[in-house]
Amino acid sequence: CVHTENYFVPISEIIAVEETEFNKKQHNIGRWQKMAKLHAFTVYYVKKARNHRWRCSDVTFWCVDEHLCNQWMQALKELLEMEKSRPKQLLVYINPYGGKRQGKRIYEQKVAPLFSLASISTDVVITEHANHAKDNLFEVNIYKYDGVVCVGGDGMFSEVMHGLIGRMQKDSGIDQNNPKASLVQCNIRIGIIPAGSTDCICYSTVGISDPVTSALHIIVGDCQPLDVSSVHHNNTFLKYSVSLLGYGFYGDILKDSEKKRWMGPMRYDYSGFKTFLSHHYYEGTIAYQPAKHTHGSPRDKESCRTGCYICKKSEKRLAEQNKEHGLKHEEGEEEWKVIKGKFLAINAVNMSCACPRSPKGLSPAAHLADGSADLILVRKCSRFDFLRYLVRHTNQDDQFDFPFVDVYRVKCFQFTSKLSEDNESNVMDIGKKRFGQFCRDHPACCCNIVNSTWNCDGETLDSSAIEVRVHCQLMKLFARGIEENCKDEAAHSQSSIEQLL
């Protein structure tokens, strides 16, 4: 068995092994061309390039002994069969309308051939209307699949996530409307093939928004647990969130941009500038419980990366908790901390929310799976100071190093408005409050009471008063987090399967 170059790649990153008709490939193999008929097999593998980009590459091995060739193929295929985390059957939802309306083309041209190569069977559903995928997930036999794949943007992912988590709670008899309910973990992984106008979740969990890279992470069976926040209002379930939950500045941007969809992605720039100039702030009270169970803090330099030890500790703690208490987790009687003030922005993030424009994200040290959210409060300040804060999201400076910015690592939090405070005698009894509207001071007319909108993972949520609880590692993605020091391996591209002989 001969090849002229050295190759090394772990078995876990081999995609497929196939018999090859040698006359289809042209190789300058010198004296081997003069010998008897050659037998060959091709190994398809993951080739890593810069910026976390993955590609499918291949190398062909050949030999004169047909039996030896078959032995090598059989041995490699048996090793691949032992990779139990790899999916064999997937349910695929494609949003043909999202982003640039390229979802169907991206899947058919870039993703489906790779799934076929890896011998993954798929059932494909082209969504026809909003919540099509969510509703469908309550009807199909999801347990026959190894994962669910969504082709689209963050909105499509959110729909699939709500359908899958909702289905798991329904099957387990859990009431989602109970904000204190311990939700059942969703062990069916979700794969994201980015094809939308925003792909924040994909970028924060893989390191790049690229359909081929995401498809390869699905094929090799990567698994990344993910925290999910539940959002309630008056004991009524509203939404789940995995990235940004923002009121004030980011909520106002989203609300304004929704009216300008005809502008395309440029609408976010326009609405952002307009919202910045309006400089509205909101008055109210925030109550939260600190996340004492997790290690680290929002202001340390411990970024969440592949194999993150902080997330691993949370996983171990969660397993012990499930073993001891089952679904009845200990609520804990930790004291609620209360903050009153006037805020330009109230943001809670379950992940860094990094994107190409903001490589560090809203909270650079936020973790994907530690059972906490980072609560960022931007108090009333001048336009110039607020601009300084926003600019720091694009550079390496500490964006929390301002006297008007507070950040806390929390496991749950609630909001109540100044209006409700005036009507209630017991301010500390946050859980029993009837949530009202935030009060927004306006320079022109003293005090207008108006609502901002919650930005919940890029979707509007009109309830201005919410209760939020983080559920540790509620779901899993076909991802591995962002790999540390992912260098340009293009020069190292001829480094794959170890030369077998």
Secondary structure, DSSP 8 states (H G I E B T S, - for coil): -B-SS-----GGGEEEEEEE-GGGS----GGGGGSS--EEEEEEEEEE-GGG-EEEEEEEEEES-HHHHHHHHHHHHHHHHT-TTS-SEEEEEE-SSSTTT-HHHHIIIIIHHHHHHTT-EEEEEE--STTHHHHHHTTS-GGG-SEEEEEESHHHHHHHHHHHHHHHHHHHT--TT-TT-------SEEEEEE-SS--HHHHHHHSS--HHHHHHHHHTT--EEEEEEEEEETTEEEEEESSEEEEEHHHHHHHHHHTTGGGTTHHHHHHHHHHHHH--EEEEEEEEEE-TTS-S-TTSS----TT-HHHHHHHHHHHHHHHHHTT---------EEEEEEEEEEEEESS---BTTBSS-SSTT--SSSS-EEEEEEES--HHHHHHHHHGGGSSS-TT-STTEEEEEEEEEEEEEHHHHHH-S-TT-GGG------EEE-TTSSEE-----EEETTEEE--S--EEEEEEEEEEES-----TT----STTTT--S----
